Amino acid sequence: MKEQFREFLPISKEDMLNRGWYWYDFLLISGDAYVDHPSFGTVVIARVLEDAGYRVALLAQPDWRNPESFAALGKPRLGIMISGGNLDPMVAHYTAAKKRRSQDFYSPGGKAGLRPDRATIVYANRCREVFGAEMPIVVGGLEASLRRFAHYDYWDDKVRRALLFDAQADLLTYGMGERASLEIAKRLAAKVPVSQIIDVRGTCYATRDLSDVCFPSVEVASYEEVCSDKRSYARANMVEYEEHDPVRGRAIIQPHGRDYLVVNPPQMPLTTQELDHVAELPYMRTWHPVYAAQGGVPAIEEVRFSITHNRGCIGACNFCALAFHQGRMITARSQESVLREAKEIIQMPDFKGYIHDVGGPTANFRHPSCQKQLKCGMCKRNCLTPEPCPNVNADHSDYLTLLRRLRALPGVKKVFVRSGIRFDYMLLDKNDVFFRELVQYHISGQLKVAPEHCIDSVLDYMGKPHNRVYEQFLDKYHAMNDRYDKKQFLVPYLMSSHPGSTLDDAIALAEYLNSKHTHPEQVQDFYPTPGTLSTCMYYTGLDPRDMTPVYVARDPHEKAMQRALLQWKNPKNRSLIREALRKAGRTDLIGYGPQCLIRPDGPAPWEKKGKAPAKSPQGKAPRKNAPEGKPASRPKRKAGWAKPKPPKNGKKH
């Protein structure tokens, strides 16, 4: 890392006076607690501005009920930049069942309630009250990025206006905002009125005069129209998704009443050299000491000894916000930069020799998906699904070399890959050296993968590869573990109630998991986050890609049944599963056979008073006090998706 003087950003007037400051340029406000680490977006922007020579102060989780708390640092000279935090605040506050969460890991001590719902809007309005109409206000971060157009809001169950209007902000930055924020800062420092900053890529603004639009543009249905016509909403959402490309993308215009929302094309991703520079700014890599009494900020634990080496994701799952935020174009840091960060981590006093992750949105993406990407932009089709594009360059050699160099560093015992691995991309690599070394050296007992479902029609709606691809990966993964005598498992990410998934599909997935001896401890119920194609399907009942109808499980009780089916081993789910099976006409799965998911009501036949124990369907007498839901004579099974170990005679499966 670069030798730079390190200190926390000012969070009070006292901090500024200690630096000899009697004025400052920008106030950055965040819905997260202040953790000075490159995984926290607001801090990255603050450090980038500081590196460019601006005086920056940070206000983390201000008391939104008290407007005066926003004036605690005084008036900034150039402007205010606001982010709701690393998560959309509504996702941070509520489960998919719309129940209030009890913890917020981005707050001191994990305490909930330290930021408001829709934090970006609330903070911006408070700043407007305190600092007046003349103060330039720029909103950004994930919340603003995903809500930059008129969007369906799951929690209000209605279409809301573009966030820019509700926040009363002058500009909105979307995506990874380093370039846009620096350009805005440069213009404001040059005394350019914020109303004239309309030609910066990666920004949105409101206008009543379209003659000043600076880029080739396309107009989508107005806010009023998408509120009343779901087909118009679906068409608009598809255009917004397809134009999110820094090479071929156009500006998008969406009327909102008398005003027009203008969303300029995205910024080009940072180059490798620029990514290196941003990653190596003088971060303190921990939470601010002001949180010591609360035990710090829990969110740091996941990233304290981890390294992010890439940005973007060519996978572009339809339910994932990454494609609409970071984009699909892959960029990566240099190996030398990653090694410098690793050496800094090694010097941390509580480092035990384990680098927890070398990843990003998807760990095993480290270069453009194909040679045409930088010249022509990303294709409108998905690179990997439903079938991989023949132009995809699935080469893991650079990533493999990086991992080898990291694990060779003095002081490093293990280098793990804990970010999600895109298994279909791995299988496209004709050279399996990466696969072999991943199994040998880089799995901490469990590897995270995301099959999500087993029914191909549902996987098509998700934008995931078909189940046969996952089966192929499973076979190869088990063979590799057998080859190297490893007892390593898979942690599958599974999703219930995604648009297109019926109750029958959920039952089929439960049967599939049962056949694989898999008992998932955690299942994600589909969460309609703003902006994604899957959320569009949920709201409209249409697939925006071809405008065909899609089945959507909206009833909370049906959603609960679908979720319960994926965890049929949990005794708490028994009544829901029984109801689901009876409703679907699948009572054949209620019984004592190995294919059954639950036992019938009442005692088993051999438990009835006065009757001798009968033999089980497998021909063996039942074990006494067998656990509920499991045939008494069912053989023991291994946890996870691992298949049984080969016989001791040396023969492989």
C-alpha positions as CSV (number, residue, x, y, z in Angstrom):
1,M,0.0,0.0,0.0
2,K,1.1,3.6,-0.5
3,E,2.8,5.3,2.3
4,Q,0.3,7.9,3.3
5,F,-0.6,9.6,6.5
6,R,-3.6,7.8,7.9
7,E,-6.3,9.2,10.1
8,F,-10.1,9.1,10.3
9,L,-12.1,11.6,8.4
10,P,-13.5,14.5,10.6
11,I,-16.8,13.7,12.2
12,S,-17.1,16.8,14.4
13,K,-16.0,20.4,14.6
14,E,-13.4,19.4,17.1
15,D,-11.9,17.0,14.6
16,M,-11.8,19.8,12.0
17,L,-10.1,22.2,14.4
18,N,-7.5,19.6,15.2
19,R,-6.7,19.6,11.5
20,G,-6.6,23.4,11.5
21,W,-9.8,23.6,9.4
22,Y,-12.1,26.6,9.8
23,W,-14.1,25.6,6.7
24,Y,-14.6,22.5,4.6
25,D,-15.8,21.7,1.1
26,F,-18.1,18.7,1.2
27,L,-20.3,17.1,3.8
28,L,-20.9,13.4,3.2
29,I,-23.9,11.8,5.0
30,S,-24.4,8.1,5.3
31,G,-27.1,5.8,6.7
32,D,-24.3,3.4,7.9
33,A,-22.1,3.9,10.9
34,Y,-18.6,5.1,10.0
35,V,-16.4,2.2,9.1
36,D,-13.3,3.4,7.3
37,H,-12.9,0.5,4.9
38,P,-13.0,0.2,1.1
39,S,-16.1,-2.0,1.3
40,F,-18.2,1.0,2.4
41,G,-19.3,3.1,-0.5
42,T,-19.7,6.5,1.2
43,V,-16.2,6.2,2.6
44,V,-14.8,5.3,-0.8
45,I,-16.3,8.5,-2.3
46,A,-15.0,10.5,0.7
47,R,-11.5,9.2,0.3
48,V,-11.6,9.8,-3.5
49,L,-12.6,13.4,-2.9
50,E,-10.0,13.9,-0.2
51,D,-7.3,12.4,-2.5
52,A,-8.3,15.0,-5.1
53,G,-7.6,17.8,-2.6
54,Y,-11.0,18.6,-1.2
55,R,-11.8,19.0,2.5
56,V,-14.3,16.3,3.4
57,A,-16.3,15.8,6.6
58,L,-18.5,12.8,7.4
59,L,-21.8,12.6,9.2
60,A,-22.8,9.0,9.9
61,Q,-26.3,8.1,11.0
62,P,-27.4,11.6,12.0
63,D,-30.5,11.9,14.2
64,W,-33.1,12.6,11.5
65,R,-35.7,13.6,14.1
66,N,-33.6,16.6,15.0
67,P,-32.8,18.9,12.0
68,E,-30.0,20.6,14.1
69,S,-28.0,17.4,14.0
70,F,-27.4,18.0,10.3
71,A,-25.9,21.4,11.1
72,A,-23.5,20.0,13.7
73,L,-20.5,20.3,11.4
74,G,-21.4,23.7,10.0
75,K,-22.1,24.7,6.4
76,P,-20.0,23.1,3.7
77,R,-18.4,25.4,1.1
78,L,-19.3,23.4,-2.0
79,G,-22.1,20.9,-1.4
80,I,-23.6,17.9,0.3
81,M,-23.5,14.2,-0.9
82,I,-25.9,11.7,0.6
83,S,-26.2,7.9,0.7
84,G,-28.6,5.6,2.5
85,G,-25.8,3.1,3.1
86,N,-24.5,-0.1,1.7
87,L,-28.0,-1.6,1.7
88,D,-31.3,-0.1,0.7
89,P,-32.6,1.0,4.1
90,M,-35.9,-0.8,3.5
91,V,-34.0,-4.1,3.0
92,A,-31.9,-3.3,6.0
93,H,-35.1,-2.8,8.1
94,Y,-37.6,-5.4,6.9
95,T,-37.6,-9.1,6.0
96,A,-39.3,-10.4,2.8
97,A,-42.4,-11.0,5.0
98,K,-42.3,-7.2,5.8
99,K,-41.4,-7.9,9.4
100,R,-39.2,-5.5,11.2
101,R,-35.6,-6.8,11.6
102,S,-34.2,-6.8,15.2
103,Q,-30.6,-6.0,14.1
104,D,-28.8,-3.7,11.7
105,F,-25.2,-5.0,11.2
106,Y,-24.2,-1.6,9.7
107,S,-25.0,0.2,13.0
108,P,-23.0,0.3,16.2
109,G,-23.5,-2.8,18.2
110,G,-25.9,-4.1,15.5
111,K,-28.6,-1.9,17.0
112,A,-31.6,-1.4,14.8
113,G,-33.5,1.9,14.3
114,L,-30.5,4.3,14.0
115,R,-31.5,5.3,10.4
116,P,-34.9,6.1,9.0
117,D,-36.9,4.2,6.4
118,R,-36.0,5.6,2.9
119,A,-32.9,7.3,4.5
120,T,-31.7,9.1,1.4
121,I,-35.0,11.0,1.0
122,V,-35.2,11.8,4.7
123,Y,-31.6,13.0,5.0
124,A,-31.9,15.1,1.8
125,N,-35.1,16.8,3.0
126,R,-33.6,17.6,6.3
127,C,-30.5,19.1,4.6
128,R,-32.8,21.2,2.4
129,E,-34.6,22.5,5.6
130,V,-31.3,23.3,7.3
131,F,-29.2,24.6,4.5
132,G,-31.7,26.1,2.1
133,A,-32.5,25.9,-1.6
134,E,-29.1,27.2,-2.7
135,M,-27.1,24.4,-1.2
136,P,-26.1,21.8,-3.9
137,I,-27.4,18.4,-2.8
138,V,-26.3,15.2,-4.6
139,V,-27.7,11.8,-3.7
140,G,-26.1,8.5,-4.5
141,G,-25.4,5.0,-3.2
142,L,-27.3,1.8,-3.7
143,E,-30.7,3.2,-2.7
144,A,-30.6,6.1,-5.1
145,S,-29.1,3.9,-7.9
146,L,-31.9,1.3,-7.8
147,R,-34.6,3.9,-7.4
148,R,-33.4,6.3,-10.1
149,F,-36.5,5.7,-12.3
150,A,-40.2,5.4,-11.4
151,H,-40.1,2.1,-9.6
152,Y,-42.4,-0.5,-7.9
153,D,-41.9,-0.3,-4.2
154,Y,-42.6,-3.6,-2.4
155,W,-43.2,-2.1,1.0
156,D,-45.7,0.5,-0.2
157,D,-47.0,-2.0,-2.8
158,K,-47.2,0.8,-5.4
159,V,-45.1,2.6,-8.0
160,R,-43.2,5.5,-6.5
161,R,-41.6,8.4,-8.3
162,A,-37.9,8.5,-9.2
163,L,-36.1,9.2,-5.9
164,L,-34.6,12.4,-7.2
165,F,-38.0,14.1,-6.9
166,D,-38.9,12.9,-3.5
167,A,-35.4,13.8,-2.1
168,Q,-35.6,17.3,-3.6
169,A,-32.0,16.8,-4.7
170,D,-30.2,18.6,-7.5
171,L,-28.4,15.5,-8.9
172,L,-28.5,11.8,-8.5
173,T,-25.4,9.6,-9.1
174,Y,-25.9,5.9,-9.9
175,G,-23.6,2.9,-10.2
176,M,-20.1,3.1,-8.9
177,G,-19.8,6.8,-8.4
178,E,-16.1,7.8,-8.2
179,R,-15.9,9.4,-11.6
180,A,-19.2,11.2,-11.5
181,S,-18.6,12.5,-7.9
182,L,-15.2,13.8,-8.9
183,E,-16.5,15.6,-12.0
184,I,-19.4,17.1,-10.0
185,A,-16.9,18.3,-7.3
186,K,-14.7,19.8,-10.0
187,R,-17.6,21.8,-11.6
188,L,-18.9,23.0,-8.2
189,A,-15.3,24.2,-7.2
190,A,-15.2,26.1,-10.5
191,K,-18.4,27.9,-9.5
192,V,-20.6,26.2,-12.1
193,P,-24.2,26.3,-10.9
194,V,-25.4,22.8,-10.0
195,S,-28.4,23.4,-12.4
196,Q,-26.0,23.5,-15.3
197,I,-24.3,20.2,-14.5
198,I,-26.3,18.1,-16.9
199,D,-23.7,16.4,-19.1
200,V,-22.0,14.0,-16.6
201,R,-22.3,10.3,-17.3
202,G,-23.7,8.3,-14.4
203,T,-26.0,11.1,-13.2
204,C,-29.7,12.0,-13.3
205,Y,-31.3,15.4,-13.2
206,A,-34.8,17.0,-13.6
207,T,-35.7,19.5,-16.2
208,R,-38.6,21.1,-18.1
209,D,-36.6,21.8,-21.2
210,L,-35.4,18.8,-23.2
211,S,-33.4,20.9,-25.7
212,D,-30.3,20.7,-23.4
213,V,-30.2,16.8,-23.3
214,C,-26.5,16.1,-24.1
215,F,-26.6,12.5,-25.3
216,P,-28.6,10.4,-27.8
217,S,-31.8,9.5,-25.9
218,V,-34.9,7.3,-25.8
219,E,-38.1,8.1,-23.9
220,V,-40.0,5.6,-21.8
221,A,-43.6,5.7,-20.4
222,S,-44.2,8.5,-17.9
223,Y,-44.6,8.0,-14.2
224,E,-48.3,8.5,-14.5
225,E,-48.6,5.8,-17.2
226,V,-46.5,3.2,-15.5
227,C,-48.6,3.7,-12.4
228,S,-51.8,2.8,-14.2
229,D,-50.6,0.4,-17.0
230,K,-48.5,-2.6,-16.0
231,R,-47.6,-3.4,-19.6
232,S,-46.1,0.1,-19.9
233,Y,-44.2,-0.5,-16.7
234,A,-42.8,-3.7,-18.0
235,R,-41.7,-2.2,-21.4
236,A,-40.1,0.8,-19.6
237,N,-38.2,-1.5,-17.2
238,M,-36.8,-3.5,-20.1
239,V,-35.5,-0.4,-21.8
240,E,-34.0,0.9,-18.6
241,Y,-32.2,-2.5,-18.2
242,E,-31.0,-2.7,-21.8
243,E,-29.6,0.9,-21.9
244,H,-27.6,0.4,-18.8
245,D,-24.4,0.0,-20.8
246,P,-21.5,2.5,-20.8
247,V,-20.6,1.9,-24.5
248,R,-23.8,1.7,-26.4
249,G,-26.3,3.0,-23.8
250,R,-28.4,6.1,-24.5
251,A,-29.9,8.7,-22.1
252,I,-33.4,7.8,-20.9
253,I,-36.1,10.3,-20.5
254,Q,-39.1,9.7,-18.3
255,P,-41.8,12.3,-17.8
256,H,-42.9,13.0,-14.2
257,G,-45.9,15.4,-14.4
258,R,-44.6,18.7,-15.7
259,D,-41.0,17.7,-15.3
260,Y,-38.8,15.3,-17.1
261,L,-36.3,12.9,-15.5
262,V,-33.2,12.6,-17.6
263,V,-30.9,9.7,-16.8
264,N,-27.6,10.1,-18.6
265,P,-25.7,7.0,-19.9
266,P,-23.5,5.1,-17.4
267,Q,-19.9,6.0,-16.7
268,M,-17.3,3.7,-18.1
269,P,-15.9,1.4,-15.4
270,L,-12.7,2.4,-13.8
271,T,-9.5,1.0,-15.4
272,T,-7.3,-1.4,-13.6
273,Q,-5.0,1.5,-12.6
274,E,-7.9,3.6,-11.3
275,L,-9.3,0.6,-9.4
276,D,-5.8,0.1,-7.8
277,H,-5.6,3.7,-6.8
278,V,-9.1,3.7,-5.2
279,A,-8.4,0.5,-3.3
280,E,-5.1,1.8,-2.0
281,L,-6.3,5.1,-0.5
282,P,-5.4,5.5,3.2
283,Y,-8.3,3.6,4.7
284,M,-8.1,2.9,8.5
285,R,-9.7,-0.5,7.8
286,T,-11.8,-0.5,10.9
287,W,-14.7,1.4,12.6
288,H,-14.3,4.8,14.2
289,P,-13.2,4.7,17.9
290,V,-16.4,6.6,18.8
291,Y,-18.2,3.2,18.6
292,A,-15.9,1.4,21.1
293,A,-18.5,1.6,23.9
294,Q,-21.0,-0.2,21.7
295,G,-18.6,-3.0,20.7
296,G,-17.9,-1.6,17.2
297,V,-19.8,-2.2,14.0
298,P,-20.6,-5.9,13.2
299,A,-20.5,-5.4,9.4
300,I,-16.7,-5.1,9.5
301,E,-16.3,-8.8,10.6
302,E,-17.2,-10.1,7.1
303,V,-14.6,-8.0,5.3
304,R,-11.9,-7.3,7.9
305,F,-9.5,-9.9,6.4
306,S,-11.1,-10.1,2.9
307,I,-10.0,-8.5,-0.4
308,T,-12.2,-7.3,-3.2
309,H,-10.4,-7.8,-6.6
310,N,-13.2,-7.2,-9.2
311,R,-16.3,-5.3,-10.1
312,G,-19.3,-6.1,-12.3
313,C,-21.0,-9.4,-13.0
314,I,-21.7,-11.0,-16.4
315,G,-24.1,-13.4,-14.7
316,A,-26.8,-10.8,-14.4
317,C,-29.4,-12.9,-12.5
318,N,-32.8,-11.3,-13.0
319,F,-33.4,-11.0,-9.2
320,C,-30.0,-9.4,-8.5
321,A,-29.5,-5.7,-8.2
322,L,-25.8,-5.8,-9.3
323,A,-26.6,-5.6,-13.1
324,F,-28.6,-2.5,-12.5
325,H,-26.0,-0.9,-10.2
326,Q,-22.4,-2.0,-10.9
327,G,-23.3,-3.2,-14.4
328,R,-22.3,-6.4,-16.3
329,M,-18.9,-5.2,-17.5
330,I,-16.0,-6.9,-15.6
331,T,-13.0,-4.9,-14.4
332,A,-10.4,-6.1,-12.0
333,R,-7.5,-4.8,-9.9
334,S,-3.9,-5.7,-10.7
335,Q,-2.3,-8.7,-9.0
336,E,0.3,-6.3,-7.5
337,S,-2.3,-4.1,-5.9
338,V,-4.1,-7.1,-4.4
339,L,-0.8,-8.4,-3.0
340,R,0.0,-5.0,-1.4
341,E,-3.4,-5.1,0.3
342,A,-2.8,-8.7,1.5
343,K,0.6,-7.6,3.0
344,E,-1.1,-4.8,4.9
345,I,-3.7,-7.3,6.2
346,I,-0.9,-9.6,7.3
347,Q,0.5,-6.8,9.5
348,M,-2.8,-6.3,11.3
349,P,-2.4,-7.3,15.0
350,D,-5.4,-9.7,15.1
351,F,-4.6,-11.4,11.8
352,K,-4.3,-15.2,12.3
353,G,-3.0,-16.2,9.0
354,Y,-6.3,-16.7,7.1
355,I,-7.4,-14.4,4.2
356,H,-11.2,-15.0,4.4
357,D,-12.0,-14.1,0.8
358,V,-10.6,-12.9,-2.5
359,G,-13.7,-12.1,-4.3
360,G,-16.3,-9.5,-5.3
361,P,-19.8,-9.7,-6.8
362,T,-18.7,-13.1,-8.2
363,A,-15.3,-14.4,-7.1
364,N,-14.2,-16.1,-10.3
365,F,-14.7,-13.2,-12.8
366,R,-11.5,-11.4,-13.5
367,H,-11.6,-10.2,-17.1
368,P,-14.1,-9.0,-19.8
369,S,-16.5,-11.7,-20.8
370,C,-15.4,-11.4,-24.4
371,Q,-13.1,-9.4,-26.7
372,K,-16.0,-7.3,-28.1
373,Q,-17.0,-5.9,-24.7
374,L,-14.9,-2.7,-24.5
375,K,-15.5,-1.8,-28.2
376,C,-19.2,-2.7,-28.7
377,G,-20.5,-2.9,-25.1
378,M,-22.4,-5.8,-23.6
379,C,-24.8,-7.8,-25.7
380,K,-28.5,-7.4,-24.8
381,R,-28.6,-11.2,-24.3
382,N,-27.2,-12.8,-21.1
383,C,-23.7,-14.1,-21.5
384,L,-24.3,-17.3,-19.6
385,T,-28.0,-18.2,-19.8
386,P,-30.1,-19.9,-20.9
387,E,-27.1,-21.2,-22.9
388,P,-23.6,-19.7,-22.7
389,C,-22.7,-17.4,-25.5
390,P,-20.0,-19.0,-27.7
391,N,-17.9,-15.8,-27.4
392,V,-17.5,-16.1,-23.6
393,N,-13.9,-16.3,-22.6
394,A,-13.9,-18.7,-19.5
395,D,-10.3,-18.5,-18.5
396,H,-9.3,-18.7,-14.8
397,S,-5.6,-18.5,-15.3
398,D,-5.1,-14.9,-14.0
399,Y,-7.3,-15.6,-11.0
400,L,-5.4,-18.8,-10.3
401,T,-2.1,-17.1,-10.5
402,L,-3.3,-14.4,-8.1
403,L,-4.5,-17.1,-5.6
404,R,-1.1,-18.9,-5.8
405,R,0.8,-15.7,-5.2
406,L,-1.4,-14.9,-2.2
407,R,-1.0,-18.3,-0.5
408,A,2.8,-18.1,-1.0
409,L,3.0,-14.9,1.1
410,P,4.9,-15.3,4.4
411,G,2.4,-15.2,7.2
412,V,-0.5,-16.6,5.2
413,K,-1.8,-20.0,6.2
414,K,-4.8,-20.2,4.0
415,V,-6.5,-18.2,1.3
416,F,-10.3,-18.9,1.1
417,V,-12.8,-18.1,-1.6
418,R,-16.1,-17.4,0.1
419,S,-17.8,-15.1,-2.4
420,G,-20.2,-16.9,-4.6
421,I,-18.6,-19.0,-7.4
422,R,-20.4,-19.0,-10.8
423,F,-20.3,-22.8,-11.4
424,D,-21.5,-22.7,-15.0
425,Y,-18.6,-20.3,-15.9
426,M,-16.2,-22.7,-14.2
427,L,-17.5,-25.6,-16.3
428,L,-16.9,-23.6,-19.5
429,D,-13.1,-23.5,-18.7
430,K,-11.6,-26.3,-20.7
431,N,-8.7,-26.4,-18.3
432,D,-9.7,-27.7,-14.9
433,V,-6.6,-26.6,-13.0
434,F,-8.5,-23.9,-11.2
435,F,-11.2,-26.3,-10.2
436,R,-8.6,-28.7,-8.8
437,E,-6.7,-26.1,-6.8
438,L,-10.0,-24.5,-5.6
439,V,-10.9,-27.9,-4.0
440,Q,-7.3,-28.5,-2.7
441,Y,-6.5,-25.1,-1.2
442,H,-9.3,-22.5,-1.1
443,I,-12.4,-24.0,0.5
444,S,-12.9,-23.6,4.2
445,G,-15.0,-26.8,4.6
446,Q,-17.9,-25.4,2.6
447,L,-18.2,-23.8,-0.9
448,K,-21.0,-21.4,-1.6
449,V,-22.9,-21.8,-4.8
450,A,-26.3,-20.6,-6.1
451,P,-28.4,-23.2,-7.9
452,E,-31.5,-21.3,-6.6
453,H,-33.9,-24.0,-7.9
454,C,-34.1,-27.2,-9.8
455,I,-37.0,-26.6,-12.2
456,D,-35.8,-25.3,-15.6
457,S,-38.8,-23.0,-16.2
458,V,-38.2,-21.3,-12.9
459,L,-34.5,-21.0,-13.6
460,D,-35.3,-19.4,-16.9
461,Y,-37.3,-16.7,-15.1
462,M,-34.4,-16.2,-12.7
463,G,-31.8,-16.0,-15.4
464,K,-29.9,-19.0,-14.0
465,P,-28.5,-22.1,-15.8
466,H,-30.6,-25.2,-16.1
467,N,-30.4,-27.9,-13.5
468,R,-28.4,-30.3,-15.7
469,V,-25.5,-27.8,-15.5
470,Y,-25.6,-27.9,-11.7
471,E,-25.8,-31.7,-11.8
472,Q,-22.7,-31.7,-13.9
473,F,-20.9,-29.4,-11.5
474,L,-22.0,-31.6,-8.5
475,D,-20.5,-34.7,-10.1
476,K,-17.2,-32.9,-10.9
477,Y,-17.1,-31.4,-7.4
478,H,-17.6,-34.7,-5.6
479,A,-15.1,-36.4,-7.9
480,M,-12.5,-33.7,-7.1
481,N,-13.1,-34.1,-3.4
482,D,-12.8,-37.9,-3.6
483,R,-9.6,-37.5,-5.6
484,Y,-8.0,-35.4,-3.0
485,D,-9.6,-37.1,0.0
486,K,-11.4,-34.0,1.1
487,K,-14.6,-33.8,3.2
488,Q,-15.9,-30.6,1.9
489,F,-19.5,-29.7,1.3
490,L,-21.6,-27.2,-0.7
491,V,-23.8,-24.5,0.7
492,P,-26.5,-24.0,-1.8
493,Y,-28.3,-20.7,-2.0
494,L,-32.0,-21.5,-2.7
495,M,-35.0,-19.2,-3.3
496,S,-38.6,-19.8,-2.8
497,S,-41.6,-17.9,-4.4
498,H,-39.7,-16.4,-7.3
499,P,-42.0,-15.3,-10.1
500,G,-42.8,-18.4,-12.2
501,S,-42.5,-20.7,-9.2
502,T,-45.8,-22.5,-8.4
503,L,-46.6,-24.7,-5.4
504,D,-45.9,-27.7,-7.5
505,D,-42.5,-26.4,-8.4
506,A,-41.7,-25.9,-4.7
507,I,-42.8,-29.5,-4.0
508,A,-40.5,-30.7,-6.8
509,L,-37.6,-28.8,-5.4
510,A,-38.3,-30.3,-1.9
511,E,-38.3,-33.8,-3.5
512,Y,-35.0,-33.0,-5.3
513,L,-33.4,-31.8,-2.1
514,N,-34.6,-34.9,-0.3
515,S,-33.1,-37.1,-3.0
516,K,-29.8,-35.3,-2.6
517,H,-29.9,-35.7,1.2
518,T,-29.9,-31.9,1.6
519,H,-31.5,-30.1,4.5
520,P,-30.9,-26.4,4.0
521,E,-30.8,-24.3,7.1
522,Q,-31.4,-21.0,5.4
523,V,-33.7,-20.3,2.4
524,Q,-34.3,-16.9,0.9
525,D,-37.9,-16.0,0.1
526,F,-37.9,-13.9,-3.1
527,Y,-37.4,-10.2,-2.1
528,P,-38.6,-7.7,-4.7
529,T,-35.9,-5.1,-4.6
530,P,-36.4,-2.0,-6.8
531,G,-35.3,-2.0,-10.4
532,T,-34.7,-5.7,-11.1
533,L,-36.4,-7.7,-13.9
534,S,-37.7,-10.2,-11.3
535,T,-39.4,-7.4,-9.4
536,C,-41.0,-6.2,-12.6
537,M,-42.3,-9.8,-13.0
538,Y,-43.6,-9.7,-9.5
539,Y,-45.5,-6.4,-9.9
540,T,-46.8,-6.8,-13.4
541,G,-47.2,-10.6,-13.8
542,L,-45.4,-10.2,-17.1
543,D,-41.9,-11.3,-18.3
544,P,-40.5,-7.9,-19.6
545,R,-38.2,-9.8,-22.0
546,D,-41.1,-11.1,-24.1
547,M,-44.3,-9.7,-22.4
548,T,-45.7,-13.2,-21.7
549,P,-47.7,-13.8,-18.5
550,V,-45.8,-15.1,-15.4
551,Y,-47.3,-16.9,-12.4
552,V,-46.6,-14.9,-9.2
553,A,-47.1,-16.1,-5.7
554,R,-48.3,-13.0,-3.9
555,D,-50.4,-14.5,-1.2
556,P,-48.3,-14.5,2.0
557,H,-49.7,-17.9,3.0
558,E,-48.7,-19.5,-0.2
559,K,-45.3,-17.9,0.0
560,A,-45.0,-19.3,3.5
561,M,-45.9,-22.8,2.2
562,Q,-43.3,-22.6,-0.6
563,R,-40.6,-21.5,1.8
564,A,-41.6,-24.3,4.4
565,L,-41.3,-27.0,1.7
566,L,-37.6,-26.2,1.2
567,Q,-37.1,-26.8,4.9
568,W,-39.3,-29.8,5.4
569,K,-37.0,-31.2,8.1
570,N,-37.9,-28.3,10.5
571,P,-40.7,-29.6,12.8
572,K,-42.1,-26.0,12.9
573,N,-43.0,-26.3,9.2
574,R,-44.9,-29.5,9.5
575,S,-48.5,-28.2,9.4
576,L,-47.7,-25.8,6.5
577,I,-46.1,-28.7,4.5
578,R,-49.0,-31.0,5.1
579,E,-51.4,-28.3,4.0
580,A,-49.3,-27.6,0.8
581,L,-49.1,-31.3,-0.1
582,R,-52.8,-31.8,0.4
583,K,-53.6,-28.7,-1.6
584,A,-51.4,-29.9,-4.5
585,G,-52.8,-33.5,-4.4
586,R,-49.4,-34.9,-3.3
587,T,-50.4,-36.9,-0.2
588,D,-48.1,-39.6,-1.5
589,L,-45.3,-37.6,0.1
590,I,-46.9,-37.9,3.5
591,G,-45.8,-41.3,5.0
592,Y,-42.8,-43.3,6.1
593,G,-41.0,-44.1,2.9
594,P,-37.7,-42.6,2.0
595,Q,-39.4,-40.4,-0.6
596,C,-41.8,-38.9,1.9
597,L,-41.3,-35.4,3.3
598,I,-43.4,-35.7,6.5
599,R,-45.1,-38.4,8.6
600,P,-48.9,-38.6,8.8
601,D,-51.0,-37.2,11.6
602,G,-51.1,-39.3,14.7
603,P,-48.9,-42.1,15.8
604,A,-47.3,-44.5,13.4
605,P,-49.0,-47.9,12.9
606,W,-46.4,-49.6,15.1
607,E,-46.9,-47.1,17.8
608,K,-50.6,-47.9,18.3
609,K,-51.4,-49.5,21.6
610,G,-51.5,-53.2,21.7
611,K,-49.9,-53.7,18.2
612,A,-46.5,-55.3,17.7
613,P,-44.0,-53.2,15.8
614,A,-44.3,-53.7,12.1
615,K,-41.4,-53.7,9.7
616,S,-40.6,-50.4,8.0
617,P,-40.9,-50.0,4.2
618,Q,-37.2,-50.9,4.0
619,G,-37.9,-54.2,5.6
620,K,-36.2,-53.4,9.0
621,A,-37.8,-53.0,12.4
622,P,-38.1,-49.4,13.3
623,R,-35.6,-47.8,15.6
624,K,-37.1,-46.9,19.0
625,N,-37.8,-43.2,19.5
626,A,-37.0,-42.3,15.9
627,P,-37.0,-38.5,15.2
628,E,-40.2,-37.1,13.9
629,G,-40.3,-36.9,10.1
630,K,-37.6,-39.5,9.6
631,P,-38.2,-43.3,8.8
632,A,-36.9,-45.2,11.8
633,S,-34.7,-47.3,9.6
634,R,-33.5,-44.7,7.2
635,P,-29.7,-44.8,6.8
636,K,-27.6,-42.0,8.1
637,R,-27.0,-39.2,5.6
638,K,-24.2,-36.7,5.2
639,A,-25.0,-33.1,5.6
640,G,-24.9,-30.7,2.7
641,W,-24.8,-31.7,-1.0
642,A,-21.9,-34.2,-0.6
643,K,-22.4,-37.7,-1.8
644,P,-21.4,-40.7,0.3
645,K,-17.7,-41.5,0.6
646,P,-16.4,-44.3,-1.6
647,P,-15.9,-47.8,-0.2
648,K,-12.7,-48.5,1.7
649,N,-11.6,-51.1,-0.9
650,G,-10.2,-48.2,-2.9
651,K,-12.8,-48.2,-5.6
652,K,-14.3,-44.9,-6.6
653,H,-18.0,-44.3,-7.4
